[in-house]
């Protein structure tokens, strides 16, 4: 039985429509009812302020800046470290771990990933927030 994320609002920040749509479909399996998508950093900041999501799935390669820079902007402009952010990347970013931590990124999900990987990361960060 899939995990249920029906009570959380998720903001997907992904520049590639196909990947964003795939994430939306995968989250629908978990009965997620409130899924929002943004393609650009500017749109993401507007969406974040408007919907106040419970979780952000953030692509590392969102242009014109990278995901770490966008995470810093979200934290600075809105709420320092309240909304969990899972950074999605095609590569393991071992050299950027300190930069990710200082930006307030809660977890890293390396692409390609499975439904189980995504579900486990979401469960982990949501439990961390609830304490």
C-alpha positions in Angstrom: 0.0 0.0 0.0 1.5 3.4 -1.0 2.1 6.0 1.7 -0.6 8.7 1.9 0.5 12.3 1.5 -3.1 13.5 1.2 -2.8 16.1 3.8 0.3 17.9 2.6 0.8 20.6 -0.1 3.8 19.9 -2.3 5.4 22.5 -4.5 7.5 20.9 -7.4 10.1 23.3 -8.8 11.3 21.6 -12.0 12.2 23.2 -15.3 11.4 20.2 -17.4 7.7 19.7 -17.9 7.9 15.9 -18.4 9.8 15.4 -15.2 7.3 17.6 -13.3 4.4 15.8 -14.8 6.0 12.4 -13.9 6.5 13.6 -10.3 2.9 14.7 -10.1 1.7 11.3 -11.4 3.9 9.5 -8.8 2.6 11.7 -6.0 -0.9 11.0 -7.1 -0.3 7.3 -6.3 0.2 8.5 -2.7 -3.1 10.3 -2.8 -1.5 13.7 -2.8 -4.3 16.1 -3.6 -2.5 19.4 -3.5 0.4 19.4 -6.0 1.7 22.7 -7.5 4.3 23.1 -10.1 6.7 26.0 -11.0 9.1 26.0 -13.9 11.3 29.1 -13.0 12.8 30.5 -9.9 10.6 33.6 -10.2 7.4 31.6 -10.5 8.5 29.4 -7.6 8.9 32.3 -5.3 5.4 33.6 -6.2 3.9 30.2 -5.8 5.6 29.6 -2.5 4.2 32.9 -1.1 0.8 32.2 -2.4 0.3 28.6 -1.4 2.7 28.1 1.6 3.5 24.5 0.8 4.3 21.9 3.4 7.1 20.5 1.2 9.2 21.6 -1.7 10.8 19.2 -4.3 13.4 21.3 -5.9 15.5 20.5 -9.1 19.2 21.4 -8.7 19.3 22.6 -12.3 16.5 25.1 -12.4 17.7 28.1 -14.5 19.0 30.8 -14.4 20.3 29.9 -10.9 20.9 26.6 -9.3 18.6 24.9 -6.7 20.8 25.8 -3.8 20.6 29.5 -4.7 16.9 29.3 -5.0 16.6 27.5 -1.7 18.5 30.4 -0.1 16.1 32.9 -1.6 13.1 31.0 -0.3 14.6 30.8 3.2 15.6 34.5 3.2 12.3 35.9 1.8 9.8 33.7 3.5 10.6 31.5 6.5 14.0 30.4 7.6 14.0 26.6 7.6 10.3 25.9 8.2 9.3 24.3 4.9 11.3 21.1 4.2 13.2 21.2 0.9 14.3 18.1 -0.9 16.9 18.9 -3.6 16.7 16.6 -6.7 19.9 16.2 -8.8 21.4 14.0 -11.5 24.5 13.7 -9.5 25.6 13.2 -6.0 26.7 16.6 -4.7 29.2 15.7 -2.1 31.3 18.8 -2.7 28.2 21.0 -2.2 27.0 19.5 1.1 28.0 22.5 3.3 26.5 24.9 0.8 23.3 22.8 0.8 23.1 22.8 4.6 23.6 26.5 4.9 20.9 27.0 2.3 18.5 25.0 4.5 18.1 22.0 2.2 16.8 19.1 4.2 17.6 16.2 2.0 19.0 15.2 -1.4 17.4 12.8 -3.9 19.6 11.6 -6.7 17.9 11.1 -10.1 16.8 8.7 -11.4 14.9 7.6 -8.3 12.1 5.1 -7.6 8.8 5.7 -6.0 10.1 4.1 -2.8 13.1 6.5 -2.7 10.8 9.5 -3.1 8.3 8.2 -0.6 11.1 7.5 2.0 12.6 11.0 1.6 9.2 12.7 2.0 8.4 10.6 5.1 11.9 11.4 6.5 11.7 15.2 6.1 8.0 15.4 7.2 8.8 13.4 10.4 11.8 15.6 11.1 9.6 18.7 10.8 7.0 17.3 13.2 9.7 16.5 15.6 
